[in-house]
Amino acid sequence: MNYEIGKIPFPQLFLYVAFGIVLLIIFTIINNYIIPTLKNQQHIINKYWQKIQIISWLIFFGLFFIALFRANMILTVVFTIIVLGLGWNFWRNIFSGIVIKFNNQFKKGETISSDFATGVLQSIHLAQSELVNSKGEVVIIPNYKLRTSVLKRLYKKNNIQTHRFQIKTHNKTATESIYQKALYCPFLSANQKIQVERINEQEFILKAFVIDTIFVDEVNAYFALQ
């Protein structure tokens, strides 16, 4: 392991940097020119594409850090401490952005209400997100605050659609119990009408409004786990 600056393998490090630039260009082209053309499958693709990008960057930076560490341990440790210390708020927002994107916690076009702003999410970046309020003003929100300060999601009625679900239980269950579970289901609109019809002791028909058609499978999974 080298400790002298003169012995650092700069050509090898430059190759890592060049590879990172190429990776950035590829991801930019896919995000801006390829995915927008796949309108019918865009949401499904984005759900996994975000994770692929995050994992790719984590692997890249992990390998790059290992290369720096092997080249000069002391300088790498000192530089890492300085960067993390001086830019703690920035890195905290980056980490929150990774969590938001990896877990698909929010999506563009979603209406949210928080203790500092209410509006529609226009874009979600790694460090910050943009929200448009009722006045048409763009509010820049650090992702750490977005992830920890959102009070609730708001859904417009024209985005809500009614669906019919067939629910089977393992034991005899009361109709009121199914209703209460539907009331607290995060994928159903609680302020819309919920109907539960018993077919037999262990089977019900639930009629409720789904906040978005993409959550139909999540509703079925939610009741399957109950």
C-alpha positions in Angstrom: 0.0 0.0 0.0 1.4 3.4 -1.1 1.5 6.4 1.2 3.5 8.8 -1.1 1.6 11.0 -3.5 4.2 10.3 -6.2 3.4 6.6 -6.1 -0.4 7.0 -6.7 -1.4 5.2 -9.9 -3.1 8.2 -11.5 -3.7 6.4 -14.9 -5.7 3.8 -13.2 -7.7 6.4 -11.3 -8.3 8.4 -14.5 -9.8 5.2 -16.1 -12.3 5.0 -13.2 -13.2 8.6 -13.7 -13.6 8.1 -17.5 -15.8 5.1 -16.9 -17.9 7.1 -14.5 -18.4 9.8 -17.2 -19.4 7.2 -19.8 -21.8 5.6 -17.3 -23.3 9.1 -16.6 -23.8 9.7 -20.4 -25.4 6.4 -20.9 -27.9 6.9 -18.1 -28.6 10.4 -19.3 -29.4 9.2 -22.8 -31.7 6.4 -21.5 -33.5 8.7 -19.0 -34.0 11.6 -21.4 -34.5 10.0 -24.8 -35.4 6.3 -24.5 -37.7 5.9 -21.4 -40.0 8.9 -22.3 -40.8 7.1 -25.6 -42.1 4.0 -23.7 -45.3 5.8 -22.4 -47.4 2.6 -21.9 -44.7 0.9 -19.8 -42.9 3.9 -18.4 -44.1 3.5 -14.8 -43.2 -0.2 -14.7 -39.8 0.4 -16.3 -39.0 3.4 -14.0 -39.8 1.3 -10.9 -36.9 -1.0 -11.7 -34.7 1.4 -13.7 -34.3 3.7 -10.7 -33.0 0.7 -8.7 -30.7 -0.4 -11.5 -29.1 3.1 -11.6 -28.7 3.4 -7.9 -27.1 -0.1 -7.6 -24.8 0.6 -10.5 -23.6 3.9 -9.0 -23.1 2.3 -5.6 -21.0 -0.4 -7.1 -19.0 2.1 -9.1 -18.3 4.4 -6.2 -17.5 1.4 -4.0 -14.9 0.1 -6.4 -13.5 3.7 -6.9 -13.2 4.2 -3.2 -11.4 0.8 -2.8 -9.0 1.8 -5.6 -8.3 5.1 -3.9 -7.9 3.4 -0.5 -5.4 0.9 -1.9 -3.5 3.7 -3.7 -3.1 5.9 -0.6 -5.0 5.0 2.6 -4.2 8.1 4.6 -5.1 10.6 2.0 -8.3 8.7 1.2 -9.4 8.6 4.8 -8.6 12.2 5.4 -10.3 13.3 2.2 -13.4 11.2 3.0 -13.7 12.7 6.5 -13.3 16.3 5.2 -15.9 15.7 2.4 -18.4 14.1 4.6 -17.9 16.6 7.4 -18.1 19.8 5.3 -21.0 18.5 3.1 -23.0 16.6 5.7 -26.3 18.2 4.8 -25.7 17.5 1.1 -24.8 13.9 1.7 -27.8 13.5 4.0 -30.1 14.7 1.2 -28.3 12.4 -1.3 -28.9 9.4 1.0 -32.6 10.4 1.4 -32.9 10.8 -2.4 -31.5 7.2 -2.8 -34.0 5.9 -0.3 -36.9 7.7 -2.0 -36.0 6.4 -5.5 -35.0 2.9 -4.4 -38.3 2.4 -2.5 -40.4 4.4 -5.0 -41.6 6.4 -2.0 -43.0 9.2 -4.2 -43.6 9.7 -7.8 -43.8 12.7 -10.2 -47.2 14.2 -10.4 -48.2 13.1 -6.9 -49.9 15.7 -4.7 -48.5 15.8 -1.2 -49.0 18.0 1.9 -46.2 18.7 4.4 -45.5 21.1 7.2 -43.8 23.5 4.9 -45.5 23.2 1.5 -48.4 21.6 -0.4 -48.5 20.9 -4.1 -47.6 18.6 -6.9 -44.2 16.9 -7.2 -42.7 18.1 -10.4 -39.4 16.3 -10.2 -37.4 14.2 -7.8 -33.6 14.5 -8.0 -31.0 12.8 -5.7 -30.3 15.9 -3.5 -33.6 17.8 -3.9 -37.0 17.8 -5.4 -39.3 20.4 -6.9 -42.9 20.9 -5.9 -45.4 23.3 -7.5 -47.9 24.9 -5.1 -51.4 26.2 -5.7 -50.0 29.6 -6.8 -47.9 28.0 -9.5 -44.7 28.7 -7.6 -41.8 26.1 -7.7 -40.7 25.1 -4.2 -37.3 23.5 -3.9 -37.4 20.8 -1.1 -34.3 19.1 0.2 -34.9 15.3 0.0 -34.2 14.8 3.7 -37.1 17.0 4.5 -39.3 15.5 1.8 -38.6 12.0 3.2 -39.2 12.9 6.9 -41.7 15.8 6.9 -44.5 14.7 4.5 -47.7 14.6 6.5 -50.0 13.0 3.9 -50.6 12.3 0.2 -53.5 14.1 -1.5 -55.3 12.5 -4.4 -57.5 14.3 -6.9 -60.9 12.7 -7.5 -60.3 12.3 -11.2 -57.3 10.0 -10.4 -59.4 7.7 -8.2 -61.0 4.7 -9.8 -63.4 2.1 -8.3 -62.5 -1.5 -8.3 -64.0 -4.8 -7.2 -61.9 -7.2 -5.1 -62.6 -10.8 -4.1 -61.2 -11.4 -0.6 -60.7 -14.8 1.0 -59.9 -15.3 4.6 -58.6 -18.3 6.4 -61.0 -18.1 9.3 -64.5 -16.8 9.9 -64.3 -13.0 9.7 -66.8 -10.3 10.4 -67.8 -7.9 7.6 -66.8 -4.9 9.8 -63.3 -6.3 10.2 -62.8 -6.3 6.4 -64.3 -2.8 6.2 -61.8 -1.6 8.9 -58.9 -3.2 7.0 -60.0 -1.5 3.8 -60.3 1.8 5.6 -56.7 1.7 6.7 -55.3 0.3 3.4 -52.8 2.9 2.1 -53.8 2.1 -1.5 -57.5 2.8 -1.2 -59.2 6.2 -0.9 -60.6 6.4 2.7 -62.7 9.4 1.9 -64.6 7.6 -0.8 -67.4 5.0 -0.4 -66.3 1.5 0.7 -68.6 -1.4 0.3 -68.1 -4.9 1.7 -70.4 -7.8 0.7 -70.3 -11.2 2.3 -70.4 -14.2 0.0 -69.9 -16.9 2.6 -68.1 -17.2 6.0 -64.6 -16.8 4.5 -65.2 -14.9 1.3 -66.1 -11.2 0.6 -66.5 -8.8 -2.3 -65.0 -5.4 -1.6 -65.9 -2.4 -3.8 -63.6 0.6 -3.2 -61.8 3.4 -4.9 -58.1 2.8 -5.7 -56.0 5.9 -5.7 -54.3 4.8 -8.9 -54.7 1.7 -11.1 -51.0 0.8 -10.6 -51.9 -0.1 -7.0 -54.5 -2.8 -7.8 -51.9 -5.6 -7.2 -50.8 -3.9 -4.0 -54.4 -4.0 -2.7 -54.7 -7.7 -3.4 -51.4 -8.3 -1.7 -52.4 -6.2 1.3 -55.5 -8.3 2.0 -53.7 -11.6 1.2 -51.3 -10.8 4.2 -54.2 -10.0 6.6 
